[in-house]
């Protein structure tokens, strides 16, 4: 049974930083790419970033390039999303997700992911 749990969300002022964590269990993290996606109120879910199983391949949405960094810790079975210079437009529920099969290299489309965490709320406001 695949299980993903996000943490690290909260309320932050514009320009501030947060680090989200996605702890995975039930499968070898080293075999799966992991994606971060978000959904703001009234909007469709959108891809933010993804990282390959090796950790060498990363992708970012244009809206977060240069501000967000994705990384992974195999020993801790955890993937991180470091978010800097946050803007009010970054306010959303953030989800981590995994594709159905090991070895797949998904992009930033939510349809490419089959396993999801419960989400963590990020609110950027003064």
N, C-alpha and C positions, 0 to 999 in steps of 0.2 A: 504494500500500500504506500503510495507516494504521499508525502506530507510536506508542505511548505508553510512557514510561519514568519510573517513580517513583524518588525518592531522598529522603534526609533522615530516614529512620527511625532508631531506636536505642533505647537504654535510658535512661530518665529517672526521677527520683524523683517521687513524688506532689507535685503543686503546681508542677511544672516545666513547661517549654515546649519545643516542637519545631516546626519549619517543614518541611512536606513540599513537594516540587516534583514537577510532572508536566510533562515536556518532550514536546511533540508534534511529529510530523513526518509528511509525506506528504499534508497537506491544509492549507488555510488555517484557522488557529485562529480567525480572526475570524468564521468561518461556523458554528462548532459550539459548542453548550453542552458543558460538561464536568462530570462528577460525581465525587465522592469517595465510596467505599463501603468498608466494612471487614468482616472476618470473624474472629471470635474462635474459639478452639478449641471444637468441639462445638456451635457455633451457626450459624444461617443468616447469609448475607451480608446486611448492612443498609446502607441509605443514610445518609450522614453530611451531605453538603452538595452543592449544585450551583450552577453559575453559568451564566447565559445567554451567548449569543454576544456580546452588546453589553457584558456586564459589569455591567449595571444590575440584572439580576434574580438574586437569590440565594435559596437555600432551605437550611434547616438542620433536622436532626432535633432534637426537643425535648431530647434528652439532651446536646446539645452547644451549644445556643443560649446566647449570652453568653460562651462560652469559645473557640469556633473561629471563624475568619474565612477566607473563600475570596476569592481575588483572581486577576487574570490580567495578564500582561505580554505584549502582542501582539508587541512588538519581539523579545522573547526566546522567543516561542512557548511560553510556560510558564504553567501555572496553579499557584497556591500554596494550601496549607492551613496557616494559622497556628493552632497548637493551644496554648492556655494553660490553666493550672490543671488540668493533666492528673490523671486519677484511675486507679486500677488497672483499673477497668471499661473504660477506653479501650484496654487492651491488645488488639491485633489485628493482622492483616495489612491494610494500607490499600492500596486500589487506586484508580487514576483510570480513568475510562471515558468513552467518547463514544457518542452514538447513531448509528444507521446512516446517517441523512441529515442534511445541513446544514439548519439552520432549525428542526429539531425542538427542543422545549423539554421535556426529560425532567424527571421529579421525582426521587424518592429510591428508586424500585423498581429492583432490579437487572435485571429483565426489560426495562426501557426502554433498556438499553445493549447495544451490539453489539461494541464494540472496547474491549479491556482491556489495561492494563499488566500487568507481572509481579508487582507488589505490593512493598511495603516493610514490614518488621516494626517495630511500635511496641510497646515493653514499658514499662509503668509499674509500678515496684516499688522498695521501699526496701531 
